[in-house]
Amino acid sequence: MRFELNIDYPVEKMEQSRRRLEARAQYRYVDRVPVGFCLVPRYFAPLFGIPYHALWASVEEHYGWQLQFLKYRIERIPEDLVCTGPSLGVAPYFDNVLDSAAFGADIVWPENETLHSRPVITSVEQMERHPMPEPGTGLWGQAIAWCLAMRELAQDTRLTFNGVEGRVNVGGLGIGGLSPHMIAIDLVGHEFYAWQLERPDACHRFLSRITAALIAAQHHFMEVDHRTVSGFGGVAEDTATVMSPAHYREFCVPYTARLFDTLGGRGVHMCGPSTHLHEVLRDDLRITSLDLFGYMVDPRDAARNLGGRALLWGNLNPMLMLSGTPAQVKQAALDALEAMAPCGGLMLGDGANVCPGTPLENLAAVTEAVVEYGLPSTASAG
């Protein structure tokens, strides 16, 4: 075997996590609120002493490091999200630039920072002429090639959990999850906000073309790989948090809704202060989940506006988790639980992205809080 990996983690814990997540999807709890963190490769690279860009040196390195990161995570970080059975899930990973790269944004590949995009469009006229990508080209094409290669590597991998045979699952192909508006901002920059006021028709045409290209790309992925049928779960709308509800309704809702209606999935992620948009998310987009929502949202507002109508995942301050004491993190977790757990459907986590260098003790403090809190008296359990 090319790769061999044993993970010290009992099957009993996997089963308990699986039951917690299944219950949460039905707005119930088994024994406590589940915990899940946004722990991406940038958190793990320093722990393994590798430059971040080593993750993309080759598909073999990409696959192998993901396995090592998951082993570290499962063995050292108590949460429910990652291991719900004797298997590991991996996939080609390109930070948040997969879609923007396909649309022609300038991608920066730093040695020890996250991949990021730079705008390439400087005028409305250029925006009107900007070509839409063909499905399966650019970084989308690399994702397809790497996914297929990783599946071959998975067949050459022996995985065990305390001696119990496991397997590596390579996820289905799919677009990266950026909303059409986020992709437009990546291509144009902050000027796109001004253009929406000055040249709204041109901006609508651009957003419509981006949306159509995303749908075509997802359909192409579905043709290449049948596992992609349910691979679209929702979108990131981070660039919308500076917009008014009316502005968001005009320039984001029609295009995000078109993705939802065509591809399925109604989850939304917003890193920033999204409270003023909750009504639109609930009533216009009819979201089913607000995933890893930003710590600037008061948990009481999230519960009041969305509780019982959408699954909630968040929203502890990542900077507190990085620099605070375990006692401070635990208290913040208890406060969030007090506000949101009674609604049902909560998964407690960061809001959003665990910072590199965050102590393991602070991550453990979150799970200690949910154990101490137990079951809210007003939520059904089962």
C-alpha positions in Angstrom: 0.0 0.0 0.0 1.2 3.5 -0.9 -0.4 5.0 2.3 -1.0 3.4 5.6 -2.7 5.1 8.5 -4.0 4.1 11.9 -6.1 6.5 13.9 -6.5 6.1 17.6 -10.3 6.7 17.9 -13.0 4.4 19.0 -16.0 3.3 16.9 -18.3 4.1 19.9 -17.4 7.8 19.7 -18.0 7.9 15.9 -21.5 6.4 16.4 -22.4 8.9 19.1 -21.3 11.8 16.9 -23.3 10.4 14.0 -26.4 10.3 16.2 -25.9 13.8 17.4 -25.6 15.2 13.9 -28.7 13.2 12.6 -30.7 14.5 15.5 -29.6 18.1 15.0 -30.8 18.0 11.4 -34.3 17.3 12.8 -33.9 20.1 15.4 -33.4 17.6 18.2 -30.5 16.6 20.5 -29.4 13.2 21.7 -27.4 14.0 24.8 -25.9 17.4 24.0 -25.4 20.0 21.3 -22.9 18.8 18.7 -19.6 20.6 18.1 -18.0 21.3 14.8 -15.0 23.6 13.9 -13.9 25.2 10.7 -10.4 23.7 10.7 -8.8 24.1 7.3 -5.3 23.2 6.2 -3.8 26.6 7.0 -4.4 25.6 10.7 -2.4 22.4 10.4 0.5 23.3 8.2 2.5 25.1 10.9 1.9 22.2 13.3 3.6 19.9 10.8 6.4 22.3 10.0 5.6 22.6 6.3 5.1 25.7 4.2 1.5 26.1 3.3 2.1 26.0 -0.5 3.5 22.4 0.0 -0.1 21.3 0.0 -0.2 21.9 -3.8 3.2 20.5 -4.8 1.5 17.5 -6.3 -1.7 15.5 -6.0 0.1 12.9 -3.9 1.3 15.6 -1.5 -2.2 17.1 -1.5 -3.8 13.7 -0.6 -1.1 12.6 1.9 -1.2 15.8 3.9 -4.9 15.8 4.2 -4.8 12.3 5.7 -2.2 13.5 8.2 -4.2 16.6 9.1 -7.3 14.5 9.7 -5.5 12.0 11.9 -4.2 14.9 14.0 -7.7 16.5 14.2 -9.6 13.3 15.1 -7.1 12.2 17.7 -6.6 15.6 19.4 -9.6 17.8 18.9 -12.9 16.7 20.5 -15.8 17.5 18.1 -18.6 15.7 16.2 -18.3 17.0 12.7 -15.4 15.0 11.1 -15.6 11.4 12.2 -19.0 9.7 12.2 -17.9 6.3 11.0 -14.7 4.4 10.1 -13.8 6.6 7.2 -12.0 9.8 6.2 -13.3 12.3 3.7 -10.9 14.2 1.5 -11.2 16.2 -1.7 -9.2 18.7 -3.8 -8.9 21.9 -1.8 -8.1 25.3 -3.1 -9.1 27.6 -0.2 -11.8 30.0 -1.6 -10.4 30.6 -5.1 -11.7 27.6 -7.1 -14.5 29.5 -8.8 -12.8 32.9 -9.0 -9.8 31.3 -10.7 -12.1 29.6 -13.3 -13.7 33.0 -14.0 -10.3 34.6 -14.7 -9.3 36.3 -11.4 -5.6 36.7 -10.8 -4.7 34.1 -8.1 -1.9 34.6 -5.7 -0.2 31.4 -4.4 1.8 32.6 -1.3 4.3 30.4 0.5 2.6 30.6 3.9 -0.7 32.5 3.4 -4.0 31.5 2.1 -4.6 31.5 -1.7 -6.4 34.7 -2.7 -7.6 36.4 -5.8 -6.9 39.9 -7.2 -9.4 41.8 -9.5 -8.8 41.9 -13.2 -11.7 44.1 -14.4 -11.2 47.9 -14.3 -14.2 49.3 -16.2 -17.9 48.6 -16.8 -17.2 48.1 -20.5 -14.5 45.5 -19.7 -17.0 43.8 -17.3 -19.6 43.6 -20.1 -17.0 41.9 -22.4 -15.5 39.6 -19.8 -15.7 36.0 -21.0 -17.5 33.3 -19.0 -15.5 30.1 -18.4 -16.2 26.9 -20.2 -17.1 24.0 -17.8 -14.2 21.9 -16.8 -11.5 24.5 -17.7 -8.9 26.3 -15.6 -8.8 25.4 -11.9 -12.1 23.5 -12.3 -10.3 21.2 -14.7 -7.4 20.7 -12.2 -10.0 19.8 -9.5 -11.5 17.1 -11.8 -8.0 15.7 -12.6 -7.0 15.7 -8.9 -10.2 14.2 -7.7 -9.9 11.3 -10.1 -6.2 10.8 -9.1 -7.1 11.0 -5.4 -9.6 8.2 -5.9 -6.9 6.0 -7.3 -4.7 6.9 -4.3 -7.5 6.0 -2.0 -7.6 2.5 -3.5 -3.9 2.3 -2.6 -4.4 3.3 1.1 -4.9 1.1 4.2 -6.8 3.0 6.9 -7.6 1.5 10.3 -9.2 2.9 13.5 -7.6 1.1 16.4 -7.3 -1.9 14.2 -10.8 -1.6 12.7 -10.6 -1.5 8.9 -11.7 1.8 7.4 -11.8 3.6 4.1 -10.9 6.9 2.5 -13.8 8.6 0.6 -12.9 11.2 -2.0 -15.8 13.7 -2.2 -17.8 14.4 -5.3 -16.8 17.2 -7.7 -18.5 20.5 -7.6 -18.3 24.3 -7.8 -16.6 26.0 -4.8 -19.7 27.6 -3.2 -19.0 31.3 -3.8 -22.1 33.3 -4.6 -22.3 35.1 -7.9 -21.9 38.4 -6.0 -18.7 37.2 -4.3 -17.3 36.1 -7.6 -18.1 39.5 -9.1 -16.3 41.3 -6.2 -13.3 39.0 -6.7 -13.2 40.0 -10.4 -13.9 43.7 -10.1 -13.0 44.7 -6.5 -14.9 47.2 -4.3 -15.8 49.3 -7.4 -18.5 46.8 -8.1 -20.5 48.2 -5.2 -20.4 51.7 -6.8 -21.2 50.3 -10.2 -24.4 48.7 -8.8 -25.6 52.2 -8.1 -24.2 53.9 -11.3 -24.8 51.1 -13.8 -27.3 48.6 -12.3 -28.4 47.1 -15.6 -24.8 46.2 -16.5 -24.2 44.7 -13.0 -27.4 42.6 -13.3 -26.3 41.3 -16.7 -22.9 40.4 -15.3 -24.4 38.6 -12.2 -26.8 36.7 -14.5 -24.0 35.5 -16.7 -21.9 34.4 -13.7 -24.9 32.5 -12.4 -25.5 30.7 -15.7 -21.8 29.8 -15.9 -21.9 28.3 -12.3 -24.9 26.2 -13.1 -23.3 25.0 -16.4 -20.2 24.1 -14.5 -22.1 22.2 -11.8 -24.0 20.3 -14.5 -20.7 19.4 -16.1 -19.3 18.1 -12.8 -22.5 16.0 -12.5 -21.9 14.5 -15.9 -18.2 13.7 -15.1 -19.1 12.2 -11.7 -22.5 11.0 -10.5 -21.5 11.6 -6.9 -21.8 15.3 -7.5 -25.6 15.2 -7.7 -26.0 16.2 -4.1 -22.7 18.0 -3.9 -24.1 21.6 -3.8 -25.1 22.6 -0.3 -25.2 26.4 -0.5 -23.2 29.5 -1.0 -20.9 31.9 0.8 -22.2 35.5 0.8 -19.5 37.3 2.8 -19.5 40.3 0.4 -23.1 41.0 1.2 -22.8 41.9 4.8 -22.0 45.6 3.9 -25.2 45.9 1.9 -28.5 47.1 3.0 -31.4 44.6 3.0 -32.9 46.4 -0.1 -29.6 46.3 -1.9 -29.1 42.7 -1.0 -32.6 41.8 -2.2 -31.9 43.4 -5.6 -28.3 42.3 -6.4 -27.9 39.0 -4.5 -31.2 37.3 -3.8 -32.2 36.7 -7.5 -29.0 35.0 -8.4 -28.4 33.0 -5.2 -32.1 31.9 -5.4 -31.5 30.8 -9.0 -28.6 28.6 -7.8 -30.7 27.2 -5.0 -33.7 26.5 -7.2 -31.6 24.9 -9.9 -29.0 22.9 -7.9 -30.7 22.4 -4.6 -29.2 23.2 -1.2 -30.3 26.3 0.7 -27.4 26.9 3.1 -25.7 30.3 3.4 -22.4 31.3 5.1 -21.7 34.9 6.1 -18.6 35.7 8.0 -19.5 39.3 8.8 -22.3 41.1 10.7 -25.3 39.6 9.0 -28.1 40.4 11.6 -29.7 43.1 9.3 -30.0 40.5 6.6 -31.6 37.7 8.6 -35.1 38.6 7.6 -34.2 38.4 3.9 -32.3 35.1 4.4 -35.3 33.7 6.2 -38.2 35.0 4.1 -36.8 35.7 0.6 -34.1 33.0 0.2 -35.8 30.6 2.6 -32.5 29.3 3.8 -32.3 26.0 5.7 -29.0 26.7 7.5 -26.8 29.6 8.4 -23.3 28.0 8.5 -20.3 29.3 10.4 -21.9 32.6 10.8 -19.8 35.5 12.0 -19.0 36.2 15.6 -20.3 39.8 15.2 -23.9 38.4 15.3 -25.3 38.3 18.8 -26.4 34.7 19.4 -29.7 36.0 20.8 -30.4 37.8 17.5 -29.6 34.6 15.6 -32.0 32.7 17.8 -34.7 35.3 17.6 -34.5 35.8 13.8 -33.7 32.3 12.6 -34.0 29.8 15.5 -36.3 26.9 14.6 -36.4 28.0 10.9 -32.8 27.3 10.0 -30.0 25.2 11.4 -27.5 27.3 13.1 -23.7 26.7 13.1 -21.4 29.1 14.9 -20.4 31.6 16.2 -17.6 31.9 18.8 -15.1 34.7 18.3 -12.0 33.1 16.6 -9.7 35.7 18.2 -11.0 34.9 21.7 -10.4 31.2 20.8 -6.9 32.1 19.7 -5.8 34.4 22.6 -8.2 33.9 25.4 -8.0 31.5 28.3 -9.8 28.2 28.3 -12.1 29.6 31.0 -13.0 32.6 28.8 -13.7 30.4 25.8 -15.8 28.1 27.9 -17.9 31.0 29.3 -18.4 32.3 25.8 -19.6 28.9 24.7 -22.0 28.6 27.6 -23.4 32.1 26.7 -24.0 31.0 23.1 -25.6 27.8 24.2 -27.9 29.6 26.6 -29.1 31.8 23.7 -29.3 29.3 20.8 -29.5 25.7 22.0 -33.2 26.0 23.1 -34.2 26.6 19.4 -32.9 23.2 18.4 -30.7 22.6 15.3 -27.6 24.2 16.8 -24.0 23.0 16.1 -21.6 25.1 18.3 -18.4 26.2 16.6 -16.3 29.2 15.5 -17.6 32.1 13.7 -15.7 31.7 11.4 -12.4 29.9 10.8 -10.1 28.7 13.6 -7.0 30.7 13.5 -3.6 29.0 13.2 -2.0 28.8 16.6 -5.3 28.3 18.5 -4.5 26.2 21.5 -5.9 22.7 21.7 -7.0 23.5 25.3 -9.3 26.3 23.9 -10.9 24.0 21.4 -11.4 21.4 24.1 -13.1 24.1 26.3 -15.9 24.4 23.7 -16.7 20.7 24.1 -16.4 20.9 27.8 -19.0 23.7 27.7 -21.6 21.6 25.7 -21.1 18.6 28.1 -21.6 20.9 31.1 -24.7 22.5 29.5 -26.3 19.2 28.5 -29.8 19.4 27.1 -31.9 22.6 27.1 -35.2 22.1 28.8 -37.2 23.6 26.0 -35.7 21.5 23.2 -36.8 18.0 22.3 -34.3 15.2 22.7 -34.3 11.7 21.3 
